[in-house]
Amino acid sequence: ESPAPPPPDEASSASSSDSDAERSYEDAARDWRRLEGREAALRDERASGTLAFAREMGVDDLSSDDEEAGNATGRVPRHWYEGYDHVGYGLDGSKVVAEAPRGALDLALEADDGAGGMTVYDALNGRNVVISARELEQIRRMKGGAFANPESEMYGAYLDVASSKIEATPLSGAPEPKRRFLPSKWEGMRVHRLAQGLAEGRLKTRAENRRLRAAARDPDARFLAAAENMWADDEAAEDHTGRRKGPLPVPAPRLALPGHGESYRPPPEYCVDDAGAPLDEPEDEADGFVPRQHPCLRRVGAYEHAIRERFERCLDLYLCPRALKRRLAID
């Protein structure tokens, strides 16, 4: 007798059970009772007019089952079928013939009827769609950023949750915190800083500021202040603000711009003397600069007289006389 086969492990049994379940699901007949119940409910709503009213008010369940099936050709370019009598093929392989758009004369006659709607051509589904006056109003409201239905209200009736009547009992019976009965530390520091400024004279009261402004606008007081400083020493004179008058600031003269001879590659005529020999000494003793030619800018070395010239310029600015010359402009 042949030995019994070994028992299958748990993993193989689980995989076989899953495959059996999938196969049984695929072989089983599909249950269409749910879809049939939905279609029956839609038929009842169409017969009673409930579905039309719900679509008019925009309060339906947003289902597209009650709409007509559109073009089922798929997402294919429409220019593929230009020149043909159809716009593609449906799910069953039959040709999908598009509806021709209505002409301008038909649209004008429809506008004269006074129904208030309009007809537009749906190029994707290949059909003429009649838009009612209410749908046009919904489109206009949505483009304006409002609700689609005029019946919708963003702000409904105000519900006064907290009554306007004064109640005898408070909303909160918690005791008052201690910080409401203590003086503020930061306010005390600010008051101390203001009082110290008033004592030192850095801050003025409003009355003192008004008095100083009135004295500054008084022509007699201004004349007397100018007369007192008329014969005073210029070096020891002080203005009405108490600041010492010093020498007037004199702007420093600008340095002379470098010429052709001070270039890192000057012309050849700047590097020789009148006899044509190379220059070894500066032509101008005050300048002290000998022109030299360099192949490039990074080959230029440090200027040997830079520190001395800068020191002499600072010394000239420090020792220059600051005398103010008053000139009379006589017209």
FIZAFI-262568 format. One record per residue (C-alpha): residue number from 0; residue in one letter; x, y, z. Coordinates in Angstrom, 2 decimals, decimal comma. Example, Ala and Ser with C-alpha at 12.3 -4.5 7.8 and 13.67 -1.06 7.14 Angstrom:
<sites>
> 0  A  12,30  -4,50  7,80
> 1  S  13,67  -1,06  7,14
</sites>
This chain:
<sites>
> 0  E  0,00  0,00  0,00
> 1  S  1,17  3,46  -0,83
> 2  P  1,71  5,80  2,10
> 3  A  -0,84  8,57  2,76
> 4  P  0,09  12,01  1,40
> 5  P  1,46  14,45  3,97
> 6  P  -0,98  17,02  5,33
> 7  P  -0,73  20,45  3,63
> 8  D  0,75  23,26  5,61
> 9  E  -1,27  26,27  6,77
> 10  A  0,10  28,67  4,11
> 11  S  -0,85  26,41  1,22
> 12  S  -4,29  25,79  2,67
> 13  A  -4,86  29,54  3,09
> 14  S  -3,80  30,29  -0,49
> 15  S  -6,00  27,53  -1,86
> 16  S  -8,98  28,79  0,12
> 17  D  -8,44  32,35  -1,18
> 18  S  -8,24  31,15  -4,78
> 19  D  -11,41  29,06  -4,30
> 20  A  -13,22  32,07  -2,89
> 21  E  -12,16  34,25  -5,84
> 22  R  -13,19  31,56  -8,33
> 23  S  -16,55  31,08  -6,67
> 24  Y  -17,13  34,86  -6,73
> 25  E  -16,31  35,04  -10,43
> 26  D  -18,50  32,04  -11,31
> 27  A  -21,45  33,19  -9,23
> 28  A  -24,28  35,05  -10,95
> 29  R  -24,33  38,77  -10,34
> 30  D  -27,07  40,19  -8,19
> 31  W  -28,93  42,93  -10,08
> 32  R  -31,63  43,41  -7,48
> 33  R  -30,00  46,55  -6,08
> 34  L  -29,83  48,20  -9,51
> 35  E  -33,38  47,12  -10,34
> 36  G  -34,59  48,65  -7,09
> 37  R  -32,86  51,93  -7,96
> 38  E  -34,43  51,98  -11,42
> 39  A  -37,85  51,26  -9,95
> 40  A  -37,45  54,12  -7,47
> 41  L  -36,43  56,47  -10,31
> 42  R  -39,46  55,42  -12,36
> 43  D  -41,77  56,13  -9,44
> 44  E  -40,15  59,55  -8,89
> 45  R  -40,51  60,41  -12,58
> 46  A  -44,15  59,38  -12,57
> 47  S  -44,99  61,39  -9,49
> 48  G  -42,95  64,45  -10,56
> 49  T  -40,77  64,33  -7,46
> 50  L  -37,56  63,81  -9,46
> 51  A  -38,26  66,78  -11,73
> 52  F  -38,97  69,03  -8,74
> 53  A  -35,81  67,84  -6,97
> 54  R  -33,69  68,50  -10,05
> 55  E  -35,29  71,93  -10,41
> 56  M  -34,46  72,79  -6,81
> 57  G  -31,00  71,18  -6,97
> 58  V  -31,67  68,97  -3,92
> 59  D  -31,49  65,57  -5,60
> 60  D  -28,98  62,89  -4,61
> 61  L  -26,52  64,01  -7,32
> 62  S  -26,94  60,74  -9,15
> 63  S  -26,44  60,57  -12,93
> 64  D  -28,61  57,46  -13,38
> 65  D  -31,60  59,55  -14,42
> 66  E  -29,64  61,38  -17,10
> 67  E  -29,37  60,19  -20,64
> 68  A  -26,19  58,35  -21,55
> 69  G  -23,73  60,61  -23,31
> 70  N  -21,09  59,89  -25,90
> 71  A  -19,32  56,66  -24,90
> 72  T  -16,58  56,79  -27,54
> 73  G  -13,89  57,39  -24,93
> 74  R  -11,23  60,04  -24,68
> 75  V  -10,10  60,03  -28,30
> 76  P  -9,24  63,15  -30,34
> 77  R  -12,24  64,45  -32,22
> 78  H  -10,21  65,47  -35,24
> 79  W  -9,74  61,79  -36,05
> 80  Y  -13,32  61,63  -37,31
> 81  E  -13,43  64,89  -39,23
> 82  G  -15,05  64,27  -42,61
> 83  Y  -16,95  61,18  -41,42
> 84  D  -20,65  60,79  -40,71
> 85  H  -19,96  59,61  -37,14
> 86  V  -17,83  60,69  -34,18
> 87  G  -16,61  57,29  -33,01
> 88  Y  -17,76  53,89  -31,91
> 89  G  -19,76  52,93  -28,85
> 90  L  -19,33  50,11  -26,37
> 91  D  -21,08  47,63  -28,67
> 92  G  -18,97  48,62  -31,70
> 93  S  -21,71  50,57  -33,48
> 94  K  -21,14  54,00  -34,94
> 95  V  -22,08  56,96  -32,81
> 96  V  -23,78  59,55  -35,01
> 97  A  -23,67  63,05  -33,59
> 98  E  -26,59  65,40  -33,78
> 99  A  -26,06  68,35  -36,10
> 100  P  -25,97  71,74  -34,40
> 101  R  -28,97  73,97  -34,93
> 102  G  -28,66  76,87  -37,32
> 103  A  -28,81  80,56  -36,53
> 104  L  -32,35  80,83  -37,96
> 105  D  -33,70  78,13  -35,66
> 106  L  -32,03  79,74  -32,67
> 107  A  -33,49  83,14  -33,58
> 108  L  -37,01  81,64  -33,90
> 109  E  -36,59  79,92  -30,57
> 110  A  -35,52  83,21  -28,94
> 111  D  -38,66  84,90  -30,32
> 112  D  -40,91  82,34  -28,65
> 113  G  -40,38  84,06  -25,27
> 114  A  -39,69  80,86  -23,34
> 115  G  -36,65  82,45  -21,74
> 116  G  -34,23  79,57  -22,39
> 117  M  -31,63  78,93  -25,03
> 118  T  -30,14  76,00  -26,94
> 119  V  -26,41  75,24  -26,90
> 120  Y  -24,49  72,56  -28,74
> 121  D  -22,63  69,94  -26,67
> 122  A  -19,62  69,12  -28,86
> 123  L  -18,41  66,34  -26,53
> 124  N  -21,63  64,33  -26,62
> 125  G  -22,75  65,60  -30,04
> 126  R  -26,22  66,85  -29,12
> 127  N  -28,23  70,05  -28,67
> 128  V  -28,97  70,86  -25,04
> 129  V  -31,86  73,13  -24,09
> 130  I  -31,03  75,31  -21,09
> 131  S  -34,02  76,70  -19,23
> 132  A  -34,32  80,18  -17,78
> 133  R  -33,71  78,85  -14,26
> 134  E  -30,54  77,06  -15,36
> 135  L  -29,30  80,27  -16,99
> 136  E  -29,92  82,08  -13,72
> 137  Q  -28,00  79,37  -11,84
> 138  I  -25,05  79,70  -14,22
> 139  R  -25,05  83,47  -13,81
> 140  R  -25,12  83,18  -10,01
> 141  M  -22,29  80,59  -9,93
> 142  K  -20,12  82,80  -12,18
> 143  G  -20,75  85,67  -9,78
> 144  G  -19,63  83,59  -6,79
> 145  A  -23,12  83,18  -5,26
> 146  F  -25,19  80,11  -4,49
> 147  A  -26,67  78,41  -7,53
> 148  N  -30,27  78,44  -6,23
> 149  P  -31,83  81,77  -5,29
> 150  E  -33,67  79,99  -2,46
> 151  S  -30,38  79,22  -0,69
> 152  E  -29,40  81,62  2,08
> 153  M  -25,88  81,91  3,42
> 154  Y  -27,04  83,59  6,62
> 155  G  -30,27  82,15  7,91
> 156  A  -32,48  83,42  10,67
> 157  Y  -30,46  84,48  13,71
> 158  L  -30,88  82,14  16,63
> 159  D  -30,43  84,07  19,84
> 160  V  -28,74  81,43  21,96
> 161  A  -27,77  83,85  24,74
> 162  S  -30,99  85,65  25,58
> 163  S  -30,99  89,44  25,61
> 164  K  -32,81  89,41  28,92
> 165  I  -30,68  90,11  31,97
> 166  E  -30,57  87,00  34,09
> 167  A  -30,34  87,05  37,84
> 168  T  -27,64  84,39  38,01
> 169  P  -24,20  85,03  36,42
> 170  L  -22,78  82,82  33,70
> 171  S  -19,67  82,17  35,81
> 172  G  -19,50  82,24  39,58
> 173  A  -15,70  82,07  39,82
> 174  P  -14,13  84,57  42,25
> 175  E  -12,22  87,55  40,90
> 176  P  -8,47  86,90  40,52
> 177  K  -6,03  88,64  42,86
> 178  R  -4,18  90,41  40,03
> 179  R  -7,17  92,68  39,45
> 180  F  -6,73  94,20  42,91
> 181  L  -2,94  94,73  42,77
> 182  P  -1,20  97,69  41,09
> 183  S  0,56  96,87  37,85
> 184  K  4,33  96,48  38,13
> 185  W  4,94  97,67  34,56
> 186  E  2,76  100,75  34,98
> 187  G  4,68  101,61  38,14
> 188  M  8,00  101,34  36,28
> 189  R  6,71  103,63  33,53
> 190  V  5,46  106,21  36,04
> 191  H  8,84  106,14  37,79
> 192  R  10,65  106,68  34,49
> 193  L  8,42  109,65  33,61
> 194  A  8,87  111,21  37,04
> 195  Q  12,65  110,84  36,81
> 196  G  12,65  112,52  33,40
> 197  L  10,64  115,46  34,72
> 198  A  12,98  115,86  37,70
> 199  E  16,08  115,84  35,49
> 200  G  14,54  118,27  32,99
> 201  R  14,59  115,85  30,06
> 202  L  10,80  115,90  29,86
> 203  K  8,61  118,96  29,84
> 204  T  5,03  119,35  30,81
> 205  R  2,44  120,56  28,34
> 206  A  2,35  123,98  29,94
> 207  E  6,13  124,35  29,67
> 208  N  6,09  123,24  26,03
> 209  R  3,40  125,79  25,21
> 210  R  5,41  128,52  26,96
> 211  L  8,61  127,63  25,06
> 212  R  6,78  127,60  21,70
> 213  A  5,21  130,97  22,44
> 214  A  8,64  132,41  23,39
> 215  A  10,20  131,05  20,22
> 216  R  7,52  132,75  18,11
> 217  D  7,87  136,11  19,94
> 218  P  9,83  138,52  17,65
> 219  D  11,03  140,69  20,57
> 220  A  12,52  137,71  22,40
> 221  R  14,26  136,54  19,23
> 222  F  15,74  140,05  18,69
> 223  L  17,04  140,23  22,28
> 224  A  18,63  136,77  21,99
> 225  A  20,38  137,81  18,77
> 226  A  21,56  141,10  20,35
> 227  E  23,10  139,27  23,31
> 228  N  25,14  137,01  21,00
> 229  M  26,17  139,88  18,75
> 230  W  29,24  140,89  20,84
> 231  A  29,93  137,51  22,37
> 232  D  33,07  135,51  21,66
> 233  D  32,58  133,14  18,77
> 234  E  34,51  130,34  20,44
> 235  A  32,68  130,58  23,77
> 236  A  29,27  131,50  22,41
> 237  E  26,40  129,12  22,97
> 238  D  23,03  129,05  21,24
> 239  H  19,66  129,13  22,99
> 240  T  19,58  125,33  23,21
> 241  G  22,76  125,24  25,33
> 242  R  24,91  123,54  22,70
> 243  R  28,37  124,95  22,10
> 244  K  29,00  126,46  18,70
> 245  G  32,02  124,88  17,07
> 246  P  33,74  125,53  13,75
> 247  L  31,64  125,09  10,69
> 248  P  32,17  121,78  8,89
> 249  V  34,30  122,13  5,80
> 250  P  33,94  119,44  3,11
> 251  A  37,20  117,73  2,23
> 252  P  38,52  118,51  -1,26
> 253  R  38,31  115,68  -3,74
> 254  L  41,42  113,83  -4,79
> 255  A  42,67  114,36  -8,31
> 256  L  41,71  111,56  -10,66
> 257  P  44,57  109,42  -12,01
> 258  G  45,77  110,20  -15,53
> 259  H  47,26  108,12  -18,31
> 260  G  50,69  107,97  -16,69
> 261  E  49,30  106,29  -13,56
> 262  S  47,75  103,43  -15,50
> 263  Y  49,07  99,89  -15,04
> 264  R  49,77  99,83  -18,77
> 265  P  50,50  103,46  -19,79
> 266  P  51,34  104,45  -23,36
> 267  P  55,04  104,12  -24,29
> 268  E  55,56  107,87  -24,49
> 269  Y  54,81  108,21  -20,77
> 270  C  57,57  105,74  -19,80
> 271  V  60,50  107,55  -21,55
> 272  D  62,03  110,98  -21,22
> 273  D  62,53  113,54  -23,95
> 274  A  65,69  111,77  -25,16
> 275  G  63,86  108,41  -25,47
> 276  A  65,61  106,78  -22,49
> 277  P  63,51  104,86  -19,88
> 278  L  62,50  106,88  -16,84
> 279  D  64,29  106,05  -13,61
> 280  E  63,25  109,09  -11,62
> 281  P  59,91  110,90  -11,43
> 282  E  59,58  113,92  -13,68
> 283  D  57,49  115,71  -11,06
> 284  E  59,23  115,81  -7,68
> 285  A  55,98  116,64  -5,90
> 286  D  54,30  113,64  -7,43
> 287  G  57,08  111,10  -6,88
> 288  F  55,54  108,56  -9,29
> 289  V  57,42  106,75  -12,06
> 290  P  55,20  105,17  -14,78
> 291  R  55,72  101,44  -15,28
> 292  Q  54,16  99,01  -17,73
> 293  H  52,71  95,71  -16,46
> 294  P  51,44  92,78  -18,58
> 295  C  48,20  92,45  -16,58
> 296  L  46,45  94,02  -13,60
> 297  R  47,26  91,19  -11,18
> 298  R  50,99  91,75  -11,74
> 299  V  50,80  95,25  -10,28
> 300  G  52,58  95,39  -6,91
> 301  A  51,78  97,47  -3,85
> 302  Y  52,28  101,23  -4,12
> 303  E  55,31  102,16  -2,01
> 304  H  54,16  105,70  -1,22
> 305  A  50,55  104,84  -0,32
> 306  I  50,92  105,18  3,48
> 307  R  52,93  108,40  3,25
> 308  E  50,46  110,06  0,84
> 309  R  47,51  109,05  3,01
> 310  F  49,21  110,45  6,11
> 311  E  49,95  113,75  4,39
> 312  R  46,35  114,08  3,22
> 313  C  44,99  113,45  6,73
> 314  L  47,50  115,98  8,10
> 315  D  46,37  118,59  5,56
> 316  L  42,72  118,04  6,45
> 317  Y  43,50  118,33  10,15
> 318  L  45,56  121,52  9,89
> 319  C  43,56  123,33  7,22
> 320  P  42,18  126,74  8,33
> 321  R  38,43  126,88  8,79
> 322  A  37,66  130,52  8,13
> 323  L  34,20  131,59  7,03
> 324  K  34,28  134,42  4,55
> 325  R  31,11  136,45  4,36
> 326  R  30,42  137,96  1,00
> 327  L  27,78  140,55  0,31
> 328  A  25,53  139,78  -2,61
> 329  I  24,79  143,25  -4,01
> 330  D  22,41  143,25  -6,90
</sites>
